[in-house]
Structures are given as C-alpha cells and as structure tokens.
Amino acid sequence: MAKKIVFIQGSPRKNGNTRAMAALAIEAAKEKKAEVAEIDATALDFKKPGCIGCSKCQQSEKFECSLDDGIAHAVATLPHYDTIVLATPIYWFSYSAQIKMVVDRMFSLIKFGEPGDIRTPLAGKAFGLLATGGGDIANNLELLERQWKIPADMMGNQFHSCLFPFAPPKAGALLEDSSAVEKAKKFGASLA
C-alpha cells in the first residue's frame, strides 16, 4: 500500500527556496509511488488566526476544531495521512505565521487525560520538516526542528527533517545548488 503524505506549504513566496525544495521532495516521493497531497497554509481562509483557546475541542469527543473555516477543514484531513510534513522558511526562529496557525489548530486533534494520557488520531504517524533558513543550523534551524520534534516524540511518532542552512535570499536560488537538490530528493524518497 502506498504511503499517503501531505506537505503543508508555509512559504509566502510561491517561487521561493522552500517551495522549490519541497517540490523536489514531492516529486521524489511520487516516483517511489507515494500518494502526495499539498495544503497551502498561505491560502487558507480563517475566521480567527490560529487557536483562540476556547477549549471547545477538548470538551468534545470529536477530534475537530470548533471554528468552521479553511484552517479547521485542512487540519481535519491530517489524520488521513501517514506522514505530515511542514515545509517552511524560518522566520524569527520559528515557523512562518501561516504554518503556525495550522500547527496551533492541531491542538484540536489531541485529547489530554491523566498526566501522560494522550489520545490522538495522529498517533503512529510520521512528522516531517523541510525548512530553509538564512543562517546556520545551530541556534537557528535546530530551534525550529525541536518545535516539531517535541510533539512527534510526545505522540510516539517517527520524525524526519531536511534542513537547508545558509539559503540564499534570492527566490529559488537553492535550485542552483546540486547538493541541496540531491538532499531534497533524498528526503522525499525516504518519506515514501
């Protein structure tokens, strides 16, 4: 059975380095017969940005956000995939704002009971991160990586990352770096 992978695109630049590397990874995963979908976080409509802390999702047995908007609908699809990959540039030591809104709403897919008791339809999934940054990995991309690895570990999920430090500021310039291109393709193939 083919793996089902979703890439959540978080770069506001349609022709930027993050989307270019994600496209290569997606192509490589498809070549390995994975089913790959994309959610463009930058195009999702929302009533409220991110989570509003209403806790209605925690008071319900359903795993869904109570806000009826594009972000909630996108988040509701995530349990249907085997692997959930965030594709984002690093902005001020974190995800892009568009990705952050989706990640915050993922709280609706987790129910907390007694300490250590977590119920979620995301258990057993793999989480992935494809991220670009203008600086080094240390004290930069590694911080972003930890932000996505911590919930993966909490749910007992596999975690995969593909980080591109020192990405040139010119949109799409990483495509000219053969080692970056190969790295992105290898990441996509490994996800499949």
Backbone as a printed PyTorch tensor [residue, N CA C, xyz], in Angstrom:
tensor([[[  0.8390,  -1.1830,   0.0000],
         [  0.0000,   0.0000,   0.0000],
         [  0.8900,   1.2560,   0.0000]],

        [[  0.5570,   2.1780,  -0.8660],
         [  1.3380,   3.4100,  -0.9940],
         [  1.1690,   4.2850,   0.2350]],

        [[  2.2580,   4.8930,   0.6340],
         [  2.1800,   5.8430,   1.7460],
         [  1.4580,   7.0930,   1.2980]],

        [[  0.6950,   7.6550,   2.2160],
         [ -0.0030,   8.9140,   1.9590],
         [  0.7150,  10.0140,   2.7320]],

        [[  1.1870,  10.9920,   2.0020],
         [  1.9940,  12.0720,   2.5760],
         [  1.3250,  13.3980,   2.2600]],

        [[  1.3290,  14.3010,   3.2310],
         [  0.8520,  15.6550,   2.9730],
         [  1.9570,  16.6420,   3.3260]],

        [[  2.1990,  17.5680,   2.4200],
         [  3.1160,  18.6770,   2.6590],
         [  2.2740,  19.9070,   2.9480]],

        [[  2.4890,  20.5230,   4.0870],
         [  1.8070,  21.7720,   4.4180],
         [  2.7790,  22.8930,   4.0550]],

        [[  2.4460,  23.6020,   2.9930],
         [  3.3110,  24.6520,   2.4720],
         [  3.1160,  25.9270,   3.2840]],

        [[  4.2060,  26.4710,   3.8070],
         [  4.1080,  27.6530,   4.6420],
         [  4.8640,  28.8670,   4.1430]],

        [[  5.4620,  28.7540,   2.9610],
         [  6.2110,  29.9010,   2.4530],
         [  5.2980,  30.8390,   1.6820]],

        [[  5.2880,  32.1170,   2.0420],
         [  4.5000,  33.0910,   1.2900],
         [  5.0460,  33.3360,  -0.1200]],

        [[  6.3230,  32.9600,  -0.3380],
         [  6.9120,  33.1590,  -1.6640],
         [  6.6630,  31.9170,  -2.5230]],

        [[  5.8230,  32.0540,  -3.5230],
         [  5.4570,  30.9180,  -4.3770],
         [  6.6540,  30.3840,  -5.1540]],

        [[  7.6270,  31.2230,  -5.4320],
         [  8.8120,  30.7940,  -6.1780],
         [ 10.0610,  30.7820,  -5.3010]],

        [[  9.8600,  30.6730,  -3.9890],
         [ 10.9760,  30.7290,  -3.0500],
         [ 11.7160,  29.4140,  -2.9040]],

        [[ 12.7660,  29.4400,  -2.1240],
         [ 13.6040,  28.2630,  -1.9070],
         [ 12.8690,  27.1220,  -1.2260]],

        [[ 12.0250,  27.4360,  -0.2520],
         [ 11.3090,  26.3760,   0.4710],
         [ 10.3940,  25.6100,  -0.4670]],

        [[  9.6020,  26.3240,  -1.2330],
         [  8.6930,  25.6420,  -2.1730],
         [  9.4630,  24.8870,  -3.2530]],

        [[ 10.6140,  25.4190,  -3.6780],
         [ 11.4220,  24.7350,  -4.6840],
         [ 11.9500,  23.4080,  -4.1410]],

        [[ 12.4540,  23.4110,  -2.9100],
         [ 12.9770,  22.1770,  -2.3160],
         [ 11.8370,  21.2000,  -2.0150]],

        [[ 10.7050,  21.7300,  -1.5750],
         [  9.5400,  20.8670,  -1.3150],
         [  9.0660,  20.2080,  -2.6100]],

        [[  9.0630,  20.9420,  -3.7060],
         [  8.6340,  20.3770,  -4.9930],
         [  9.5240,  19.2020,  -5.3960]],

        [[ 10.8160,  19.3330,  -5.1610],
         [ 11.7360,  18.2330,  -5.4630],
         [ 11.4690,  17.0250,  -4.5760]],

        [[ 11.2340,  17.2710,  -3.2940],
         [ 10.9380,  16.1730,  -2.3640],
         [  9.6290,  15.4820,  -2.7400]],

        [[  8.6400,  16.2710,  -3.1000],
         [  7.3390,  15.7120,  -3.5030],
         [  7.4990,  14.8460,  -4.7470]],

        [[  8.2210,  15.3460,  -5.7180],
         [  8.4580,  14.6000,  -6.9580],
         [  9.1480,  13.2660,  -6.6610]],

        [[ 10.1610,  13.2880,  -5.7910],
         [ 10.8850,  12.0610,  -5.4400],
         [  9.9900,  11.0740,  -4.7020]],

        [[  9.1250,  11.5640,  -3.8140],
         [  8.1960,  10.6800,  -3.0960],
         [  7.2050,  10.0470,  -4.0680]],

        [[  6.7220,  10.8230,  -5.0190],
         [  5.7900,  10.2900,  -6.0240],
         [  6.4670,   9.2390,  -6.9010]],

        [[  7.7430,   9.4560,  -7.2130],
         [  8.4820,   8.4690,  -8.0050],
         [  8.5920,   7.1370,  -7.2730]],

        [[  8.5480,   7.1900,  -5.9510],
         [  8.5760,   5.9720,  -5.1230],
         [  7.1620,   5.4540,  -4.8530]],

        [[  6.1980,   5.9740,  -5.6070],
         [  4.7930,   5.5280,  -5.5750],
         [  3.9940,   6.0070,  -4.3580]],

        [[  4.4840,   7.0210,  -3.6560],
         [  3.6980,   7.5960,  -2.5570],
         [  2.5910,   8.4770,  -3.1370]],

        [[  1.4880,   8.5510,  -2.4180],
         [  0.4250,   9.4950,  -2.7580],
         [  0.7230,  10.7710,  -1.9780]],

        [[  0.8990,  11.8680,  -2.6960],
         [  1.3020,  13.1110,  -2.0380],
         [  0.2750,  14.2070,  -2.3020]],

        [[ -0.1450,  14.8510,  -1.2350],
         [ -1.0630,  15.9910,  -1.3250],
         [ -0.3580,  17.2110,  -0.7490]],

        [[ -0.8840,  18.3700,  -1.0710],
         [ -0.3430,  19.6130,  -0.5270],
         [ -1.4770,  20.4450,   0.0460]],

        [[ -1.1780,  21.0850,   1.1620],
         [ -2.0650,  22.0850,   1.7520],
         [ -1.2780,  23.3850,   1.7480]],

        [[ -1.8060,  24.3970,   1.0990],
         [ -1.1310,  25.6870,   1.0600],
         [ -1.6390,  26.5310,   2.2240]],

        [[ -0.8750,  26.5430,   3.3070],
         [ -1.2810,  27.2810,   4.5100],
         [ -1.4380,  28.7660,   4.2310]],

        [[ -0.7310,  29.2720,   3.2260],
         [ -0.8100,  30.7060,   2.9170],
         [ -2.1090,  31.0820,   2.2250]],

        [[ -2.8620,  30.0860,   1.7640],
         [ -4.1060,  30.3580,   1.0400],
         [ -5.3600,  29.9680,   1.8250]],

        [[ -5.1950,  29.4540,   3.0430],
         [ -6.3490,  29.0190,   3.8300],
         [ -7.0900,  30.2210,   4.4090]],

        [[ -8.4190,  30.1630,   4.3190],
         [ -9.2000,  31.2360,   4.9410],
         [ -9.3810,  30.9180,   6.4260]],

        [[ -9.5700,  31.9610,   7.2040],
         [ -9.7300,  31.7540,   8.6370],
         [-10.6340,  32.8250,   9.2280]],

        [[-11.4160,  32.3820,  10.2420],
         [-12.2500,  33.3290,  10.9930],
         [-11.4140,  34.0310,  12.0500]],

        [[-10.5360,  33.2710,  12.6580],
         [ -9.6170,  33.7770,  13.6780],
         [ -8.2440,  33.1990,  13.3550]],

        [[ -7.1850,  33.9920,  13.4610],
         [ -5.8610,  33.4290,  13.1900],
         [ -5.4330,  32.4960,  14.3150]],

        [[ -5.0160,  31.3100,  13.9620],
         [ -4.5390,  30.3520,  14.9530],
         [ -5.6250,  29.8610,  15.8830]],

        [[ -5.2000,  29.3490,  17.0170],
         [ -6.1120,  28.8470,  18.0490],
         [ -6.5400,  30.0170,  18.9360]],

        [[ -7.8210,  30.0340,  19.3050],
         [ -8.3170,  31.1190,  20.1620],
         [ -8.4450,  30.6820,  21.6190]],

        [[ -8.0360,  29.4510,  21.9220],
         [ -8.0530,  28.9770,  23.3040],
         [ -9.4400,  28.7650,  23.8780]],

        [[-10.4230,  28.4940,  23.0260],
         [-11.7910,  28.3100,  23.5210],
         [-11.9790,  26.9680,  24.2310]],

        [[-11.1000,  25.9970,  23.9570],
         [-11.1220,  24.6390,  24.5380],
         [-12.3530,  23.8290,  24.1690]],

        [[-13.1530,  24.2950,  23.2160],
         [-14.3140,  23.5040,  22.7780],
         [-13.8740,  22.1610,  22.2120]],

        [[-12.7110,  22.1250,  21.5660],
         [-12.2110,  20.8600,  21.0190],
         [-11.9080,  19.8630,  22.1320]],

        [[-11.5270,  20.3520,  23.3000],
         [-11.2130,  19.4710,  24.4140],
         [-12.4670,  19.0150,  25.1590]],

        [[-13.5480,  19.7420,  25.0090],
         [-14.8100,  19.3940,  25.6760],
         [-15.6520,  18.4400,  24.8350]],

        [[-15.2390,  18.1790,  23.6220],
         [-15.9620,  17.3060,  22.7080],
         [-15.2000,  15.9950,  22.5530]],

        [[-15.9140,  14.9380,  22.2290],
         [-15.2540,  13.6680,  21.9340],
         [-14.7030,  13.6610,  20.5140]],

        [[-15.1560,  14.5990,  19.7010],
         [-14.6860,  14.6770,  18.3240],
         [-13.3000,  15.3090,  18.2840]],

        [[-12.5360,  14.8970,  17.3050],
         [-11.2210,  15.4840,  17.0800],
         [-11.3580,  16.5120,  15.9650]],

        [[-11.8210,  17.7060,  16.3580],
         [-12.0190,  18.7610,  15.3660],
         [-12.0060,  20.1240,  16.0390]],

        [[-11.6190,  21.1080,  15.2400],
         [-11.6320,  22.4930,  15.7010],
         [-13.0540,  23.0250,  15.5680]],

        [[-13.4970,  23.7810,  16.5560],
         [-14.8680,  24.3010,  16.5430],
         [-15.0490,  25.4710,  15.5800]],

        [[-13.9570,  26.0730,  15.1410],
         [-14.0590,  27.1730,  14.1890],
         [-14.2620,  26.5860,  12.7860]],

        [[-15.3170,  26.9580,  12.1450],
         [-15.6560,  26.4100,  10.8310],
         [-15.0340,  27.2920,   9.7540]],

        [[-13.7680,  26.9840,   9.4220],
         [-13.0790,  27.7730,   8.4010],
         [-12.0720,  26.8920,   7.6790]],

        [[-11.3160,  27.4820,   6.7800],
         [-10.3690,  26.7310,   5.9680],
         [ -9.2940,  26.0250,   6.7660]],

        [[ -8.7980,  26.6810,   7.8090],
         [ -7.7680,  26.0410,   8.6350],
         [ -8.3500,  24.8100,   9.3150]],

        [[ -9.5260,  24.9360,   9.9020],
         [-10.1550,  23.7990,  10.5890],
         [-10.3810,  22.6350,   9.6350]],

        [[-10.8290,  22.9360,   8.4330],
         [-11.0820,  21.8780,   7.4460],
         [ -9.7780,  21.2000,   7.0280]],

        [[ -8.7090,  21.9760,   6.8510],
         [ -7.4170,  21.4010,   6.4880],
         [ -6.8850,  20.5160,   7.6130]],

        [[ -6.9650,  20.9960,   8.8440],
         [ -6.4850,  20.2270,   9.9950],
         [ -7.2680,  18.9220,  10.1330]],

        [[ -8.5530,  18.9520,   9.8480],
         [ -9.3890,  17.7510,   9.9550],
         [ -8.9430,  16.6440,   9.0030]],

        [[ -8.2360,  16.9920,   7.9250],
         [ -7.7830,  15.9720,   6.9730],
         [ -6.4990,  15.2760,   7.4040]],

        [[ -5.7610,  15.8530,   8.3290],
         [ -4.4310,  15.3480,   8.6600],
         [ -4.3990,  13.8940,   9.1260]],

        [[ -5.3840,  13.4120,   9.8930],
         [ -5.3350,  12.0020,  10.2940],
         [ -5.4200,  11.0110,   9.1320]],

        [[ -5.7770,  11.4690,   7.9460],
         [ -5.8860,  10.5820,   6.7830],
         [ -4.5350,  10.2780,   6.1380]],

        [[ -3.4920,  10.9410,   6.6140],
         [ -2.1640,  10.7680,   6.0250],
         [ -1.2590,   9.9700,   6.9460]],

        [[ -0.2880,   9.2880,   6.3380],
         [  0.7150,   8.5500,   7.1050],
         [  1.8270,   9.4690,   7.5880]],

        [[  2.1070,  10.4980,   6.7950],
         [  3.1990,  11.4250,   7.0970],
         [  2.7310,  12.8560,   6.8820]],

        [[  3.0270,  13.7130,   7.8520],
         [  2.6630,  15.1320,   7.7980],
         [  3.9570,  15.9310,   7.8040]],

        [[  4.2000,  16.6530,   6.7090],
         [  5.4430,  17.4020,   6.5490],
         [  5.1470,  18.8940,   6.5400]],

        [[  5.8260,  19.6210,   7.3790],
         [  5.7700,  21.0780,   7.3310],
         [  6.8930,  21.5520,   6.4160]],

        [[  6.5640,  22.3980,   5.4550],
         [  7.5690,  22.9940,   4.5680],
         [  7.5250,  24.4960,   4.8200]],

        [[  8.5660,  25.0080,   5.4740],
         [  8.5380,  26.4040,   5.9030],
         [  9.9220,  27.0360,   5.9200]],

        [[  9.9900,  28.2980,   5.5850],
         [ 11.2160,  29.0330,   5.8820],
         [ 11.2060,  29.3600,   7.3750]],

        [[ 12.3640,  29.6120,   7.9240],
         [ 12.4100,  30.0280,   9.3260],
         [ 12.2500,  31.5480,   9.3710]],

        [[ 11.3020,  31.9860,  10.1850],
         [ 11.0480,  33.4120,  10.3800],
         [ 11.1890,  33.6970,  11.8710]],

        [[ 12.1650,  34.4490,  12.2180],
         [ 12.3930,  34.8300,  13.6110],
         [ 12.3950,  33.6070,  14.5260]],

        [[ 13.2440,  32.6330,  14.1850],
         [ 13.4910,  31.4280,  14.9730],
         [ 12.2870,  30.4990,  15.0820]],

        [[ 11.3290,  30.6070,  14.1580],
         [ 10.1390,  29.7580,  14.2290],
         [  9.5640,  29.5500,  12.8360]],

        [[  8.3750,  28.9390,  12.8100],
         [  7.6500,  28.7170,  11.5670],
         [  7.1860,  30.0530,  10.9900]],

        [[  6.7810,  30.0120,   9.7320],
         [  6.0910,  31.1730,   9.1750],
         [  4.7540,  31.3030,   9.9120]],

        [[  4.1850,  32.4790,   9.9280],
         [  2.9080,  32.7050,  10.6290],
         [  1.8080,  31.8130,  10.0730]],

        [[  1.8280,  31.5660,   8.7790],
         [  0.7810,  30.7540,   8.1570],
         [  0.8480,  29.3070,   8.6430]],

        [[  2.0490,  28.7680,   8.7670],
         [  2.2040,  27.4090,   9.3030],
         [  1.8160,  27.3790,  10.7740]],

        [[  2.2080,  28.3950,  11.5040],
         [  1.9200,  28.4440,  12.9460],
         [  0.4180,  28.3850,  13.2100]],

        [[ -0.3660,  29.0380,  12.3550],
         [ -1.8280,  28.9860,  12.5500],
         [ -2.3440,  27.5550,  12.4160]],

        [[ -1.8120,  26.8110,  11.4640],
         [ -2.2240,  25.4150,  11.2690],
         [ -1.7570,  24.5670,  12.4420]],

        [[ -0.5020,  24.7230,  12.8400],
         [  0.0450,  23.9410,  13.9550],
         [ -0.7450,  24.2070,  15.2380]],

        [[ -1.0750,  25.4510,  15.5110],
         [ -1.8600,  25.7610,  16.7090],
         [ -3.2170,  25.0700,  16.6850]],

        [[ -3.8610,  25.0360,  15.5320],
         [ -5.1730,  24.3890,  15.4360],
         [ -5.0780,  22.8680,  15.5370]],

        [[ -3.8940,  22.3030,  15.3590],
         [ -3.7270,  20.8570,  15.5120],
         [ -3.9720,  20.4210,  16.9540]],

        [[ -4.0040,  21.3650,  17.8730],
         [ -4.3730,  21.0760,  19.2640],
         [ -5.7220,  20.3590,  19.3120]],

        [[ -6.5910,  20.6390,  18.3630],
         [ -7.9210,  20.0210,  18.3240],
         [ -7.8520,  18.5250,  18.0250]],

        [[ -6.7120,  18.0320,  17.5820],
         [ -6.5560,  16.6150,  17.2580],
         [ -5.9510,  15.8140,  18.4120]],

        [[ -5.8570,  16.4460,  19.5770],
         [ -5.2590,  15.7850,  20.7330],
         [ -6.1860,  15.9460,  21.9360]],

        [[ -6.3820,  14.8750,  22.6670],
         [ -7.1420,  14.9130,  23.9200],
         [ -6.2020,  14.5050,  25.0400]],

        [[ -6.1690,  15.3310,  26.0630],
         [ -5.3070,  15.0710,  27.2060],
         [ -6.1490,  14.5630,  28.3710]],

        [[ -5.7010,  13.4600,  28.9830],
         [ -6.3710,  12.9250,  30.1590],
         [ -5.4740,  13.0830,  31.3680]],

        [[ -5.3060,  11.9980,  32.0990],
         [ -4.3820,  11.9900,  33.2310],
         [ -2.9770,  12.2840,  32.7140]],

        [[ -2.0920,  12.7390,  33.5840],
         [ -0.7240,  13.0140,  33.1240],
         [ -0.1460,  11.8270,  32.3420]],

        [[  0.3140,  12.1080,  31.1330],
         [  0.8690,  11.0740,  30.2710],
         [ -0.1550,  10.3820,  29.4000]],

        [[ -1.4400,  10.6580,  29.6150],
         [ -2.5010,  10.0310,  28.8190],
         [ -2.8910,  10.9600,  27.6760]],

        [[ -2.5570,  10.5570,  26.4810],
         [ -2.8570,  11.3520,  25.2920],
         [ -3.5890,  10.4640,  24.2950]],

        [[ -4.7000,  10.9640,  23.7930],
         [ -5.4270,  10.2820,  22.7180],
         [ -5.3910,  11.1940,  21.4940]],

        [[ -5.0430,  10.6050,  20.3600],
         [ -4.9790,  11.3870,  19.1420],
         [ -5.0340,  10.4860,  17.9140]],

        [[ -5.7170,  10.9230,  16.8790],
         [ -5.6810,  10.1580,  15.6290],
         [ -4.3520,  10.3300,  14.8860]],

        [[ -3.4610,  11.1320,  15.4340],
         [ -2.1460,  11.3240,  14.8220],
         [ -1.1140,  10.3280,  15.3440]],

        [[ -1.4790,   9.5220,  16.3510],
         [ -0.5510,   8.5380,  16.9060],
         [ -0.1260,   7.5720,  15.8050]],

        [[  1.1580,   7.2730,  15.7900],
         [  1.6760,   6.3280,  14.8110],
         [  1.9950,   6.9390,  13.4560]],

        [[  1.7020,   8.1960,  13.2840],
         [  2.0370,   8.8850,  12.0370],
         [  3.5020,   9.2900,  12.0830]],

        [[  4.0090,   9.7250,  10.9650],
         [  5.3500,  10.3100,  10.9340],
         [  5.2030,  11.8100,  10.7310]],

        [[  6.0540,  12.5620,  11.3750],
         [  6.1120,  14.0110,  11.1760],
         [  7.4060,  14.3220,  10.4360]],

        [[  7.3210,  15.2960,   9.5520],
         [  8.4970,  15.7030,   8.8150],
         [  8.6120,  17.2090,   8.7830]],

        [[  9.8280,  17.6690,   8.5870],
         [ 10.0830,  19.1070,   8.4820],
         [ 11.0710,  19.3360,   7.3510]],

        [[ 10.6780,  20.1700,   6.4180],
         [ 11.5830,  20.6650,   5.3830],
         [ 11.6520,  22.1630,   5.6050]],

        [[ 12.8340,  22.6560,   5.9540],
         [ 12.9420,  24.0690,   6.3210],
         [ 14.1940,  24.7040,   5.7220]],

        [[ 14.0400,  25.9540,   5.3360],
         [ 15.1540,  26.7470,   4.8260],
         [ 15.4020,  27.9170,   5.7660]],

        [[ 16.6510,  28.3120,   5.8430],
         [ 16.9880,  29.4470,   6.6890],
         [ 18.2180,  30.1670,   6.1650]],

        [[ 18.3040,  31.4280,   6.4550],
         [ 19.4280,  32.2270,   6.0070],
         [ 20.6770,  32.0440,   6.8330]],

        [[ 20.5390,  31.4490,   8.0110],
         [ 21.6820,  31.2730,   8.9020],
         [ 22.0570,  29.8170,   9.0680]],

        [[ 22.8570,  29.5750,  10.0730],
         [ 23.3660,  28.2450,  10.3900],
         [ 22.2560,  27.3760,  10.9770]],

        [[ 22.5540,  26.1030,  11.1620],
         [ 21.6080,  25.1960,  11.8220],
         [ 21.5810,  25.4780,  13.3170]],

        [[ 22.7710,  25.6420,  13.9170],
         [ 22.8580,  25.8750,  15.3600],
         [ 22.2000,  27.2030,  15.7290]],

        [[ 21.4040,  27.1660,  16.7790],
         [ 20.6930,  28.3480,  17.2860],
         [ 19.8150,  29.0120,  16.2290]],

        [[ 19.3520,  28.2560,  15.2840],
         [ 18.5300,  28.7790,  14.2080],
         [ 17.5770,  27.6720,  13.7520]],

        [[ 17.9330,  26.9410,  12.7210],
         [ 17.0600,  25.8810,  12.2230],
         [ 16.8330,  24.7700,  13.2410]],

        [[ 17.8090,  24.5250,  14.1150],
         [ 17.6310,  23.4760,  15.1190],
         [ 16.5010,  23.8290,  16.0990]],

        [[ 16.2920,  25.1070,  16.3440],
         [ 15.1860,  25.5260,  17.2180],
         [ 13.8490,  25.1910,  16.5740]],

        [[ 13.7470,  25.4610,  15.3020],
         [ 12.5360,  25.1360,  14.5550],
         [ 12.3210,  23.6150,  14.5230]],

        [[ 13.3840,  22.8910,  14.2850],
         [ 13.3130,  21.4290,  14.2500],
         [ 12.7980,  20.8700,  15.5760]],

        [[ 13.3070,  21.4000,  16.6770],
         [ 12.8590,  20.9330,  18.0040],
         [ 11.3720,  21.1960,  18.2180]],

        [[ 10.8750,  22.3290,  17.7020],
         [  9.4550,  22.6700,  17.8880],
         [  8.5330,  21.6320,  17.2560]],

        [[  8.9530,  20.9730,  16.2070],
         [  8.1200,  19.9780,  15.5340],
         [  8.4510,  18.5680,  16.0350]],

        [[  9.6700,  18.3600,  16.4990],
         [ 10.0690,  17.0510,  17.0040],
         [  9.4630,  16.7660,  18.3800]],

        [[  9.3240,  17.7730,  19.2080],
         [  8.7650,  17.5620,  20.5490],
         [  7.3630,  16.9530,  20.4900]],

        [[  6.4120,  17.5140,  19.7130],
         [  5.1110,  16.8480,  19.6460],
         [  5.1860,  15.4730,  18.9890]],

        [[  6.0850,  15.2880,  18.0270],
         [  6.2470,  13.9610,  17.4190],
         [  6.6590,  12.9530,  18.4850]],

        [[  7.6350,  13.3140,  19.2890],
         [  8.0860,  12.4300,  20.3630],
         [  6.9860,  12.1870,  21.3920]],

        [[  6.2390,  13.2320,  21.7270],
         [  5.1640,  13.1220,  22.7130],
         [  4.1150,  12.0980,  22.2710]],

        [[  3.8740,  12.0220,  20.9570],
         [  2.8690,  11.0930,  20.4300],
         [  3.4670,   9.7710,  19.9870]],

        [[  4.7920,   9.6230,  20.1570],
         [  5.4520,   8.3910,  19.7460],
         [  5.5710,   8.2610,  18.2380]],

        [[  5.6330,   9.3820,  17.5450],
         [  5.7030,   9.3740,  16.0910],
         [  7.1470,   9.4240,  15.6050]],

        [[  7.3780,   8.8530,  14.4400],
         [  8.6720,   8.9940,  13.7880],
         [  8.8480,  10.4620,  13.4150]],

        [[ 10.1000,  10.8720,  13.2910],
         [ 10.3810,  12.2510,  12.9030],
         [ 11.5020,  12.2760,  11.8710]],

        [[ 11.2940,  13.0480,  10.8130],
         [ 12.2860,  13.1990,   9.7490],
         [ 12.4560,  14.6890,   9.4730]],

        [[ 13.6920,  15.1070,   9.2310],
         [ 13.8740,  16.5160,   8.8840],
         [ 14.8960,  16.6690,   7.7730]],

        [[ 14.7360,  17.7580,   7.0550],
         [ 15.6260,  18.1160,   5.9730],
         [ 15.8120,  19.6290,   6.0460]],

        [[ 16.9650,  20.0500,   6.5380],
         [ 17.2130,  21.4580,   6.8090],
         [ 18.2130,  22.0390,   5.8130]],

        [[ 17.9340,  23.2360,   5.3590],
         [ 18.7900,  23.9190,   4.3970],
         [ 19.3000,  25.2240,   5.0060]],

        [[ 20.4670,  25.1780,   5.6700],
         [ 21.0270,  26.4040,   6.2330],
         [ 21.6600,  27.2630,   5.1450]],

        [[ 21.8650,  28.5140,   5.4630],
         [ 22.5250,  29.4650,   4.5720],
         [ 21.8770,  29.5210,   3.1870]],

        [[ 20.5580,  29.4130,   3.1690],
         [ 19.8440,  29.5160,   1.8890],
         [ 20.0050,  30.9380,   1.3620]],

        [[ 20.3390,  31.0730,   0.0970],
         [ 20.4970,  32.4210,  -0.4580],
         [ 19.1620,  33.1670,  -0.4700]],

        [[ 19.1890,  34.4740,  -0.3080],
         [ 17.9400,  35.2350,  -0.2450],
         [ 17.1800,  35.2980,  -1.5720]],

        [[ 17.8730,  35.0970,  -2.6770],
         [ 17.2160,  35.1460,  -3.9850],
         [ 16.2290,  33.9810,  -4.1120]],

        [[ 15.0070,  34.2830,  -4.5050],
         [ 13.9560,  33.2670,  -4.6280],
         [ 14.3850,  32.1590,  -5.5840]],

        [[ 14.2910,  30.9210,  -5.1160],
         [ 14.5860,  29.7590,  -5.9390],
         [ 16.0550,  29.4820,  -6.1910]],

        [[ 16.9480,  30.2440,  -5.5830],
         [ 18.3830,  30.0890,  -5.8460],
         [ 18.9360,  28.7460,  -5.3860]],

        [[ 18.2800,  28.0850,  -4.4360],
         [ 18.7660,  26.7660,  -3.9930],
         [ 18.7140,  25.7360,  -5.1120]],

        [[ 17.9080,  25.9800,  -6.1260],
         [ 17.8470,  25.0560,  -7.2640],
         [ 19.1770,  25.0030,  -8.0200]],

        [[ 20.0050,  26.0150,  -7.8360],
         [ 21.3130,  26.0570,  -8.4920],
         [ 22.3750,  25.3050,  -7.6930]],

        [[ 22.0270,  24.8520,  -6.4930],
         [ 22.9520,  24.1280,  -5.6220],
         [ 22.6690,  22.6270,  -5.7640]],

        [[ 23.5410,  21.9180,  -6.4610],
         [ 23.2950,  20.4970,  -6.7480],
         [ 23.2070,  19.6510,  -5.4750]],

        [[ 23.9560,  20.0100,  -4.4380],
         [ 23.8760,  19.2330,  -3.1960],
         [ 22.5390,  19.4590,  -2.4950]],

        [[ 21.9880,  20.6670,  -2.5620],
         [ 20.6720,  20.9410,  -1.9830],
         [ 19.5900,  20.1970,  -2.7520]],

        [[ 19.6940,  20.1930,  -4.0700],
         [ 18.7250,  19.4750,  -4.9100],
         [ 18.7350,  17.9900,  -4.5640]],

        [[ 19.9180,  17.4120,  -4.4570],
         [ 20.0280,  15.9880,  -4.1380],
         [ 19.4900,  15.6980,  -2.7350]],

        [[ 19.7720,  16.5830,  -1.8110],
         [ 19.2930,  16.4260,  -0.4240],
         [ 17.7700,  16.4140,  -0.3830]],

        [[ 17.1260,  17.3250,  -1.1050],
         [ 15.6640,  17.3860,  -1.1300],
         [ 15.0670,  16.1260,  -1.7440]],

        [[ 15.6630,  15.6530,  -2.8270],
         [ 15.1680,  14.4300,  -3.4810],
         [ 15.3240,  13.2210,  -2.5650]],

        [[ 16.4430,  13.1360,  -1.8950],
         [ 16.6910,  12.0190,  -0.9830],
         [ 15.6790,  12.0330,   0.1670]],

        [[ 15.3770,  13.2320,   0.6730],
         [ 14.3880,  13.3690,   1.7460],
         [ 13.0240,  12.8580,   1.2790]],

        [[ 12.5880,  13.3020,   0.1170],
         [ 11.2930,  12.8680,  -0.4110],
         [ 11.2280,  11.3730,  -0.5990]],

        [[ 12.2780,  10.7950,  -1.1590],
         [ 12.3110,   9.3370,  -1.3690],
         [ 12.2710,   8.5940,  -0.0480]],

        [[ 12.9550,   9.1260,   0.9720],
         [ 12.9700,   8.4550,   2.2830],
         [ 11.6000,   8.4960,   2.9590]],

        [[ 10.8190,   9.5390,   2.6890],
         [  9.4740,   9.6170,   3.2580],
         [  8.5520,   8.5560,   2.6880]],

        [[  8.7900,   8.2180,   1.4130],
         [  7.9390,   7.2210,   0.7350],
         [  8.3010,   5.8040,   1.1620]]])
